[in-house]
């Protein structure tokens, strides 16, 4: 087990600094055994402490007892421990940001009212209001501080009234405060639940203490540092029509594409109807699948304010009244994207309503006003940063709701924009502005602007993607190798990403996290993505899982710039999309997609333009107010996600997020780390009584379930294994025999072993001969013994034919079981009749180097008798299923064994590392095994009868007990900037020259079999 923790050191007059550490320990290890090492790593000033020294460690205000088990809450991945209690009440977690107080382990309390910062340059805050008064402002002394330049130092005040309700009053702010479009003065006015409070560019919303909340998702600890989350099975939403349907055309072509005048002054926006999904609504098509033409509006129109939640407010200011927008007063309504000289709209399709509004034109027939409830539904559909944080902390019901194929997958909210409530001059509504990365025109998104605001916007975009998409649906790759900025500065800015499970490698990437902070790491990360592009899409349309490449600044070299441009252009076809960050004066990394450019005097608004266009001149009133979050908010969010894993991460299409291990001990996969006769006897007793089984664990998979196994009865009857020299096929056969033997008694399962190449290629299957289930072992080097073996195997098939009398093996066993338990007329079971029937265990014939028998080399000692052995094996392949006989054959040259009955009648197939793609395709119908690493023997793919292909790491049984099983827990510091390097592969050292795992298991099986016979 490995978990990542942060330990806060002792106070020294300043905020305690944290040390990130990796704890490696066996399952069940208690905190006390590593407490001293954790304290030393945090700089306790006592480096001489032993690892198990008595040290007080806290999570928030609560001391964690030394007997607490690592890997179980609160000691899970991403947890923060400290050498002192955090300020606050017991039961509260230490808070690393301005989010108010949180309940147990950082979960938000629902016992008091909450003030949520739902939009603006410092969004995402969740502030609890236990009572009294709370000031809101830009000052650090405010109870609710906001990093918003348009907010006064002490802007407004929220207080509880005599009746227990909340009120709000302006404190003489420069830019004013509005509530649902109504200006708020110095006199307190009621603050109703759900109403939107605007100050500066920030928007806040009140959630009352008694508001009904959906129960959180079930999260089950796995004792390995993770919480397995059972995701909510909810129907996917339908997608209504566009409000904004297209990205604007280049300005040079604006006049040529302008539409004709419509009655009443309605002008079609001067854009092409490309269908690109830059929008500020909830959909991209009409229910019938037709798009609304650019500039057209669907029925209804969103609004906000009290009526958005069912509380109409007839006294609110009208239309263009000062203060209605809730921002700096310009004396007129803001036109979306309007610029000097009649420049085209930022998003052309929102230009039509602006022209209608300013020209006094009414809507066309059939265009009804949106209701407030519809506007609220849009904001619900595209969650704000506060909702995203609560989603992670809960975990909330909407966590990871956008599975592959979801209609809203890869759609990101950049901020909010205004739309009129209705055509009669009502106040504007504020609804989300989103970009769909799956659309051709917006498959790459560039965020441009000054670094502080740019970083906040990027954090908000990535956080919502990781909250709404599971690690199985989306992986995130960071490329931050711009040498114009110091490496430590880049690593610190992106440190919050380290905790996200979406950055863990799952596709064989040679790293510990999908990060790149230098040129070598960047070349590795981009090379991995390019290889996926070269392999091509799996089908005509990619529906997930997805990958997002985040490019921060310049990629680092001319070659890397070309590679990133190639990924941006060709990546969407295989589910790879690009998010770029660029500062003023820098060249964007890609010229595709759209650019969301920070604008305004203080960079709190956005303009969205086609990539490749020169930036527009400032001076227009920008319509999109960005959503940005702080670095502290992002770390709080990422730590909440760090321990979460999908409970069903192995479902088809989920996209596994666990990298395969480089080495696997078979006994661990069999839950027999300490193989004893008692454990084995209990396992045998638990086997189904009717028909002998033949299930074998191959090794470890990459999903949450771990192991990969095959069932020769249900999926067989036969298995063909292939691999190049040194790929581990002989070891896989040994493990296969050991796994079969551990599941059934020797009287119910028998094994026959055959080394087709003699002992020319090592010890072969000789180590398995000590298993009590083995009835024969042949080394194909003596022609006489080989012919005897072939005759004996043929005779066994004839004997079974006679015993079964034409019945199938399973039916015969079932009938025999019934006969042994159904009483005769005399009242006693027919045990004597059952006892007279001969024993007929299931038989598995394991053949190594089958290709050496099919095409024996000249001079091979077994060459004269190879043909007779092959004919006997072919008979097993043809008739074995009905007779209860199975064949497991391994070949190093698939082209030599292709066309044989053993190959044609083996629906189960395994390919380890292959010498070429043709051989790989012969075995599992995919070419991936040809690219497996020679340094990782046992890595392979299993193809099942239905065509599903699964990667696995074969279990090793010929090794000895690893020394790591006897080591004490360790605590080492984490070097995040090196997580993108290939992990150092240390050879697993084994204990001395003692018995192998196979010998230990064989001994335990022998003793269990003897005890079983003695008990009968």
N, C-alpha and C positions, 0 to 999 in steps of 0.2 A: 504494500500500500504506500502511495506517495500523495501527500497533501501539501498545499502551499499555504503558508500562514504569514501574517505580519505581526511582529512583536514591537510594541511601543516601549521605548526605554524610559528610565526614570526622569521625573521632571527636573528641569534645571533653570527655572525662571522663564523658559520659553516653551512653546508647544513641543510635546514629546515627538522625537523623530522615530520613524518606524524602520525596521529591518525586515525585508522579505526573505523567507527561508523556505527550504524544501525539506520536509520531514519524511524519511523513509523508514518504515517500521512494519513488522508483521501485523496481521489483523489481530485485534484484541489488545494492542499495546495501550497502556494507560498513560495519562499526561505526566504523572510523577516520574516516569522513566526518562523523560526528555526535558523536564522543566528546567534543570540546571543548564543544559545546552541552549535552550531558548533564551534564558536570561543572559548568558554570555554573548549570544548573537546580537542581543539588543543593546549591548554596551552597559551592562549592569555595574561594571567596575570590579567584578569578581570573576575574572577569567579562569581562575583555578577551580571553580565549582565542578563537581562531577555531574554527569548527565542526569543522575537521579537525585540530586540534592533537593532538599525541601525549599521550594520557591513559591511565593504566592503569585498567582496569575489570575487576571480578571478579564471578563468580557463585559464591557460597560461597567456598571456598578456591582456586578455579581462576581464573586470569587468562584473560580472553577475548581472543584475538588481534585486532589491528585489522582483519585481513582476514576476520574472521567476517562472514557475510552476515546482514543483518537479515531477519527473517521465518523463519529456519531455527533449530532448537534449537541453543543454549539461548536465542536471542534471539527468543522468540515472545511473543504477547500475554500480559500478566500477569507477565512475568519480572521479577526483582529483581536489579538491578545495584548494585554498591557501589564506592566509591573506595578501598576497603581490603579485604584478605582477611579473611573471617570466621574466628573461632577454630575450631580443629578440625583434622582430617586432610585433606590434599588429596583431592579426589574427593567430598567431602561438600558438600551444599548448605547455605547459611545457613538456620538453623531459626528461624522466627518464633513459636515457642510451645513448650510443654513436651511435645514428642513424641519425645524422644530424637534419635538421629542418623539421617539419611536418606541414601540413596545418591545416584547421579547425578541432578541436576536435581530433587531432592526426592523421588525415588521411594524407597519403603521398602526397606531392605536385608533380605534373607532369609537372611543368613549367621549370624545370632545369634538367640537366643531373644528373644521380644517379650512384654512385659506390656501387655495391652490393658485400658483402662478402658471397660467395656462398658455401664455404666449408672450413674445417679446425677446429682447436681447439677454435677459437673465431668467429664462423660463425654467419650469420644472420644480420649483420650490413647493414643499408640502409643509405648511406651518400650522401647528396645533394652537388653538385658542382656548385655553382652559378657563379663562375668565378675565375680568378687568378690562384693561385697554391695551391696544397694540398699535404702535406707530409704524407707518410704511414710508420708506424714503431711501434716498441714495446714500445717506450717511451710515457709517458702520455702527452708530449708536441707535439706529432704528431697530425696532423689534423685528421687522420684516425688511431687511436691507435688499435693495434692488440695484444691480449694476446697469442702470439705464440713464444715459446722459440727459434725457428729457424729463427725468423725475427729479423733483427738488429734494434737498437734503432731508427734510421732514415734510413729506408731501401731504399725507392724509392720516387719519386716525380711525381705527375700528374699535368699537366699544360695545359692551353689553348694556342694554337698556334695563329699566326697572322691571319690564315684563319678561326678561330673559332673552329677548330678541337682540340681534346685532344691528348697530347703526354705523354710518360712516360720515365723516366730516372732513372737508378740505382744510388744510392748515396754512392757507395763504400761498399755495404753490404757484410757480411761474406759469405753467402750462395748463393748469386746471385739472379737475377730476370729473369724470362722467360716469353715470350709472345707467346702463340701458339707454344711452343717448341723451340723458338729462344731466345738465350741469349740476354738480354738487357744490354747495356753498359752505360757509363756516358752521351753519346750523346742522346738527346731525339729522340724517334722513335714514329711514329703514334700509337695511341691506338684506334683501330677500334671498333665500337659498337659490342657487343656480343662476342668479343674475350676474352679468359680466361687468366688472369694475375696470374702467380704463384710466390709466395715469401714465403720461408720457407715451412711450411705445409699448408699454406692458399691459397685459390683461390678466385680471385675477377673478377667481370664482369662489364662492362660499359653498362648502359642503356642511350641512348641519350635523350635529352630533347624533341625531336620531334618524339620519337618512338610511334607508334600507341598502344593504350591501350584499352582493352575491358572495356565497361562501368561496374561500380560496380553493385552488386545486389541491388534490391529495398529493402530498410529497412524502415518500417513504425512504428513510435512510437505508443505504445499502452496506453500511459499516465499512465502506471503502473511501469515505470522504465526500460522497455524493448523495443527493436526494433525487430519487426517481419520481418524476412527475407524470401523473396520468392526465393526459391532455383532454380537454373538453371536446366531445364530439358534437359539433354544432353545424347546422346547414350553412353552406356558403351563401353570401348575399347575392341578390340580383343587382344588376348594374343599370341604373337609370341613364337618361340621355345626358349629353354634354351640356355644360355651361360654357366651357372653353374647350375648343376642339382642335386647335392647331397652334404650332409655333409660327411666329411671323416670318414672312418671306424676307429675303434680303432687301435692305432699304433701296438699293438701286432698281429693283424690280417692282417697287411698290406701286408706282403709277400705272404700270402695265397690267397689274393684277387687280386693280380696284374694281369693285362690283358696281352695278348700275344703281341709280337712285331708286329707293323704294317709296311707296306712298307714305306720306306723313314724315318724310325726312329720314327714314331708315336707310342707312348706307351699309352695304356688305363690307366687311373689313377687308383691307387690301392685303389678303394673305391667300396662300394656296390651301385648299382643303386636304391637307396631307394626312389628317387623322392622328398626328403626333399627340401623345398624351400628356401635354403640359396642361393642367386643368386646375380648377378650384372647386370641384364638386365631388360626387361620389361615384362617377361612372364614366364609361367611354363609349356607350352605344345605347341606342334605344332598345326597349324590350324586344323588338323584332329583329334586332341585329343591325338596324340601319343607323348610320351616324347622322346627327343633326349637322347641316351645313355650317361652315365656319361663320360665326356671327349670329346664328340662330339660337333662340332660347327655348328650353323646354317649358312645359306648363309648370307654373309655380315659380317661386323665387325665395331664396333663403333670407332669414333675418336673424337678429339676435336681440338681446335685452330681455326684459321680463316676459314679453309675450312669447319669446322662444321657448319658454317652459310653461306656457299656459296661463300667464298673467298679463293680460293686455294693459297697456299704459297709454291711454288716450292723451295724456298731457305732455307727452314727450315732444321735443323740438321737431320741426318738420324739415325734411329734405336737407337743404343747404344751410340750415340755421347754424350760426357759430356754436361750436362746442359739440355739435352732433357727432362729429367723427371721433371725439375723444382724444385728439392729438393737438399739436400746435395749430392755432387758429389761422387759417389762410383766407377766410371770408368766403370760400366757395368749396364746392365738393371737389374731391380729388378725382382726376380722370386717370383710369388705369393706363400707365405707360405714356401718357400724353407728354410730348416734348416740344422744344422750340420749333417753330416753323412747320407745325402740323406733322411732326414725325409720327410714324406708325406706332400703334400700341405695342407695349411690351409683349403682350399676348393678344394677337389681333382679334381673336374672337371675343374678348371682353371690351373691345372698342365700340361695338355696336350699341351696347346698352348705355355707354357713356355719351355717345352722340344723341341717342334718343332722350337721355336725361337732360343734357344741356340744351337740346333743341326744343324741349317741351313736347316731344312726340309721345303719343300713347302707344301701347302695345297693339300688335295685330290681333285679329279675331282668334279666339281660342287660347290666348296666352294669359292664363290666370296667374295671380300672385302666389309666390311661395308662402306657405304658412311658417310661423315661428317654429313649430314642431319639426318641420322639414329641415330648417336650418340647424336645429339642435341635433338632428339625426346625422347631418353631414359632419358636424364636429365630433360626434360619437364614432363615426366610421373611421375618421382619420384622427387618431388620438393625439392629444397634446403631450408635451414633455412630462407634465405632472402625472398624467394618466399612465405614461410609459414607465415612470419610476414606480408607481404603485403596482403596476402589472408585474414588475420584477420582484418587488418586496413581498407580495402576497403569498405565493404566486397567484396572480389574478387570473380570472377565468379566460381572458383573451390572450394569455401568454402563448406565443408560438402558434397562433391560430392560422397563419398563412402557410399551409402546407404546399408542396409542389402542385401546380395546377390551380391554385386558388386564384379567383379573378382579380384580387388586389395584390398579388405577389409582386414584390420589388417596386411598389409604388411608395414614394417617400413624400412626406409633408415638409415643405421648406419654410412655411410661415402662414400668414393669414392675409387676406385681401378683402376689400369692401365691395359689396354689391348692394344695390338699392333694395329696400324692403318691398316696394311695389311701385307701379308707374305713376302714382298720384303724388309723388314728391315726399314720400315717407323717408325716415332716416335710413342711412346705409346699414347693411349687415356685414358682419365679419365672419368669413368662412375660410376653411383651409385651402391653401394653394398647394397642389401636388404635382409630381412628375413621375411618370411610369417608365421605368428603365427598360421594360420589355419591348416598347414601341420602337420601330426603326429610327424615327427622328430624334429619340431621346435616350438611346441605348447607352450613351456616355454622358455623364454630368460633370461639369467643371464648376467648382465654387471659387470665386475670385474676390479678393479684397484684402484689407490690412489684416495682419496675422491674429491679433487678439479676437476680433469678431469672427474671422474666418475659422479659427480653431473651434470656437463655440458652436458655430453652425455645423461644422463637420461632426462634432460630437453628437449633436442632436440628431443628425441624419443617421449616423451609424447606430446610435442607441435604439432608435425606433425600429430599424431593420432587424437588429438582434433580438428585440423584444417580441416582434411579431413573427419572425421566422426562426424555426428551431435550428440547432446546429446541424441537423440532418437535412434541412432544406436550404441552408445558406452557409457557405464558408467565407471568411473575410481574410484577405491577404494584404498586408501593409508593405509598401515600398517607400521608405523615407531615407534615401541615400544622397540627398542634395548636399554636396560638400560646402555650399555657401553658408550653411548653418552648422554650428558645432554639433558633433554626434551626441554629446551628453544632453544638449538642449532638445534635440529631436527625440531622444529616448525618453526624457522626462515628460515631454508634451504628450507622447502616446503611451505612457506607462499604464493608463487605465485599461487599454485594450488587452494587456497581458492576462487579465483575469477572465476574459470572455471565453466560453467554451467553443465559440465559432472560429477561433484561431488555432485550434488543435489540428495537427495534420491527420488526414484520414484517407488519402489517396496514394500512400506510399511516399510522400514527400520526405526528404532526408533532412529533417529538422525537428526541433521540439515545439516551436510555435511558428506560424506562417508570417514571419517578420523578416524585414530586410533593412538593415541600417548601414551597410557598406556595399561596395560594388560586387564582391563575391556573393554575398547573400542575395543581392538584387538579381544577379545573373541566374542564380539557382531558382528563385521564385518565378521569374518570368519564363525561364526554360521549362519549368513544370507546366505552366499554363500553355505555352506554345505547343508542347507535346500533345496536350489534350485537343488543341485546335487541329493539329496535323492528323490525329486519329479520326477526326471528323465526327459529325453528330450521329447519335444512335438512330435517329429517325428523322423524318422531314420537319418536325416541329419540336423544339425543346421545351419541356414543361417542368423542368427542375430535376434534381436540385441545382442551385445556382452558386456561382462564385463571384465575389466582388473584389476587384483589385483597387486598392486605395493608393493613389500616387501623390505623395506630398512633395510639391515643388518639382525641381528638375530630376529626372530619373537617375542622373549621375554620369552619363556618358552618351556620345552620339549613337553608339550601338544599342544602348538601352532605350534611348528615345525612339529609335526605329522599331524596336521590339514592342514597346508599349503601344505605339501607333498601330502596329499589326494586331495586337490583342484587342484594341478598341474597335478596329474595323471588322475583324473576323470572329472575335470571341462570342458575340451574342448568339451565333448559330449553335454553340455548344454550352450556352448558359453562363458565359463569362462576361461581366460588365465592368465598367471602369468609372471610378469616382476620382476626380483630380482636384487638387488644391493648388492655387497659384496666387502670388502676391502681386501688387502693382509693379509694373516694370518687368515682370518675368514673362517668359514665353510659355504659354500653356503646353502641357505635355501632349495633348491630343487636340485635333481640330474637328472632331466629330461631335455629334449630339448638340447639347445646349449648354449655355453658360449662365449660371446664377451669380450676378455681379452685385456685390455690396455697394450701396450708393448712399447718397445723403451726406450731410455735414458730419455726422457721427457714425456712419456706416451701420445703421440699424434697419435699413430698407434694402430691397432687392429689385433688380431688373433681370428678367429672364430673356435671353436673346439666343439666336442660332450661333453655334460655334463658328469661329472664323470671321465674325463681324467685328469691326473696330468698336470699342466701347462708346456708348452715347455720351453726349455732353450732359453734365449735371445742370440742374435748373428746373427740371420737372418735378412735380409732386409724385413721388413714387408710391405705388399702390400696395406692394407686398411688404409686410412687416415680418422680418425674419424671426424664426425660433432658434435661439441659441441657449446653450447650457454651460455651466462652469465646469472646471476641471474636477472640483470636489464632488459636484453632482455626478459626473461621469464615473468617478471611481466608486461612489456609493452604489450606483446602478450596476456596474460591472461586478462588484463583489457579491451583490445579491444574486446575479446569474451564475457566478463561478461554480457553485456546487450542483447546479440543476442539470439533470440529464433526462432524456425521454425514457419513460417506462417501457415503451415498445419501439426502441430505436432500430430494431432489425426488420421492421415491416417493409414490404417492397416499396421502393421509391423513396424511402426515408433518407437514404444516403448515410451510410455509417460514418460516425464521427470518432471512432476509436482506431488508432493506428495498430497494425498487427505487431505483436512482439517479435523480437529477433530470435528468441529461443523459448521453448515451452517444455516443461517437464510433464510427461504424460501422467504420472501419478498424481500430480496436482489437479490435472483436468478430470481425473477419475475420482477425485475426493478420497484418494488413498495415499496421502502424503506419508502417513505412517501405516503401511499395509500390515494388518494383523489378521490371523485366521478368523477371529470373531467378526471383524468388519466384513470380510469376504463371505462368511457363512450367512450373515444377515442379508447381504446383497443377493446371494443365491436364493434365499428363502423368499425374497420379495419379487422374484421373477414370476411372470405369468405361468400358471400350472399347466395350461392346456397344451400349447405347442411351443417347443423350444425356440427361443429367439436368436437373432444374430445381429446385434447392434454393436457398433464399434465407434469409439471416439477417435477422430482423426487428429484433433489438436484444437488450437484456439482460433476463434474467428475474430472479426473486427467489431462486432456489435456488442450491445449491452449484455446479451445472453452469454457471450464468451465462447463456449466450446462449439465445435462443428463435428457432427457425427453422421454416420450413414447406417441404414437399416437394409441388410441384404435380403430380408424377407419382403418388406414393404416396397423397397425401391429397386431391388435386384432383378434377377437372382445373382448376377455376376458383376465383378468390378475389374476394370482394366486401369492399371497405374503406369504412367510413363515418366521418364526423367533422364536427363543427361548424366554422364558420369559425375559423381560427387554431388548430385542434386538431393540425395537422401532417400531414394526409393526403397532400398533394402531396410533402412531404419524405419521407414513408414510401415513396411510389412511386419517387422518385429513388433512395432507398437500396435498394429492392427490385431495380431495374434494375442498380445497381452490384454488388449481391451476386450476382445471376444471372450477370453478365458475368465476375466473378472466378472462377467455378467451371467454365466451359466455353469452348472455343475458338469463335471466330466462325463456323467452318464447321460446328459442331455445335449452335449456339444462335443464333437471330436474335431481334431485338427490333423491334417497331413501336410508336411512341409517338403518342398522340393527346391533345391538350389540348381537351377538350370545351367549355370556356367561353372559348376564344380566349386572349387575353392580358389579359383584363379583370381577372383575379385574380392578377396577378404574372407571373413568368417561366415558370411552369409547369414542363414537362419539358424545356425547351430545353437545360438544362445537361447532359442525358444524351445529346444528339445526337452528342457527340464520342466516345461509346463505339463501338469498332469493330464491335460486334454490331448496331448500329441500322441497319436498312435503309430506314426511312421515319419521318418525323416530320410530323404534320399539326396545324396550329393551326386550329381550327374557326371561321374568320372569313370564309373565301372560299367561297361556294357552289360555284363551278366546281371548285376543288381538292378540296372535300369529296366531290363526286360522283365525281371521278376516283379518289379514295382508296377510296370504297365499291366501285367497279367493280374496282379492282386487288385489294382484299382478297377479293372474291367470286371473282375469277379464280384467285387463289392457292389457295383451297379446292378449286376444280375441278381445278386442276393436280395437287394432292396426291391427290385422289380417283383420277385417272387413273394416277399413278405407283404408288400402293399397290395398285391393281388389286383392291380389296375386302379386302385384308389390313389388320390393325391396324398402327399405326405401330411398336410395339415388335417385333412378329413380323417385319415387313419388315426392320427394321434387324438383327435377329438372323440372319435368313436371309442377308442381304447380307454380314455378318461371316463367317459360316461359308463362304460361297462364295468369299470372298477368301483363305481359309486352307487349305481342303481341296484337295489336289493332284488334277489330272485324270489320266487314264490315261497321258498322256505324261510325268507326273512333275513338271509345273510347275503352280503355283497358278493358279486361274482369275482372275487379276488383271485381265485384259482385260475379262472379263464384268462384273466389279465396277466397273471404271472407266467402262464405258458407262452404268451406271445414274446418273441425275441426282442431284445432292446434295439431301438433304432434311433440313435441320437442324430441330431442335425450334423452334417459333415461339411467342413470348409477346407478346400484344397488351396494352399497358398504356394504360388510358383514364382520364384525370383528369376530374372533374366530369361523370360520365356522366348525372347528373340534368339538367344543362344541355342535353344532347342529347335526352333523353326528353321534357322539357317546356321547350323554349326560351322565353326571355323575349320579349315583344313588342318589336320593334325590333332584336332581335339580328341581326347581319349574317349569321350562319350558319343562321338559322331556315329558309330555303327548302329547304336540302339536309340538314337534320338527320335527317329521316325515312329517307333512303337510307343514311346512316351507321349509324343505329340498326339497320336491317334487316341490314346486313352484320355488325355486332357480334353480333346475335342469332343469326345463322347460325354464327358461331364458337362461341357458347355451346351450340348444339344439336349440331353435328357435330365440334367441335374435338377432343374426346378421342380419337376414332378416327384423326384425321388428324394428331395430334401438335401441335395448336394450342391454346394456353391463353389464357384471358382473365383479366386482373387489372384490375378496374374500381373506381373510387372515386366515392363519392356524398356530397354534403352534405345531401341530403334523401332519406332512405331510404324515406319514404312515397311518393315519386314513382317510384322505381325498383322498388318492391315489385310482384311479379307478372310482371315481365319475365323472359325466359329467362335473361338474365345473372344475375338475382338468384336465380331458382328453381334453377338448375343450378350454384350455387356452394356446395359443402359447406364450404369453408374461408371463414371470415368474421372480419373484424377490426373492432372498434369502438374508435375513439379517443374523446375527450371528446364527448359528445352533448348536444344542447340540451334534451332531455327524455327521460323514462324510456320512453315509447312507441317512440321512434326507437331507443333502445338495445336494447329487447327485440326489435325487428324484425331487428336485425343478429345479436346473439349470444344472444338469449333470456334475458338477465339485465339488470337495470337499473343495475348498478354504473357503467357508463361515464357515466351522467348526473351522477354525483357527483364526477367527476375534477376536479382543480384546474386552473383556467384558466392559472395561472402555470407549469404544467409541460407544455408541448406535447410530443406524441409518446407520452404515457402512454396505454396502451390495453389491450384484452383480445382474445385470439385464441380463437375457438371452432373446434374440430376436428370432423371428421365423426362421431366417437363421442360428441360432446356435451361433452367436457372443455373448460373455459374457463380460460385462463392469462393472468395479468397480465404486462405487459412494458413496457419503456421503449424506444421506437423509436430506432434508431441514426440519427445525423445525419451526412450526407455533404456538405452544402453549406457547412459551416463551414470555417474555416481552422485550421491547426495551433495548438492551444491553448498559451498561454504557460506553463501549468503543466507542459508536457512539457519545458521548458528550465530550470525552477527547481531550485535545489539542495534537498537534504533539509532539513526544518525540524523543530524541537523546540519545542513550546509546552506550558506548564503546563495541567493539567486542572482545571477548576472543576466538581467533581462536583455541587454544589448547583444548577448551571444546566443540567445535562444533560436536565432535563425541559422546558426551553424549546424553542420551535421553532428548528431550526438556521438560522443566518444563511445565506441563499442569495446567494452572490456570483455576479455575472454572469461567466461564463468569458470571459476576454479572449483575443482571437486575435492572431496575429502580423501586424501591419501590414495591407497591402492585397494580400498575395501570393495565389497561386492557392488555390482551395478544395480540399478533400480530393477532391471529385469530379473536378476538373480534373487533379489529380495522378494519380489512379487511371486516368483515361481516357488520359493520356499514357503511363503504364506499360503499359496494355493494348494501346495502339496499337503500341508498340515490340515487345512480346512477340508480337503477331500478325504483324508484319512479319518478325521473326526466324523464326517458325514457317513462314511461307510460303516464305522463302528456303531453309529447310532441306529442304523437300520436293523 
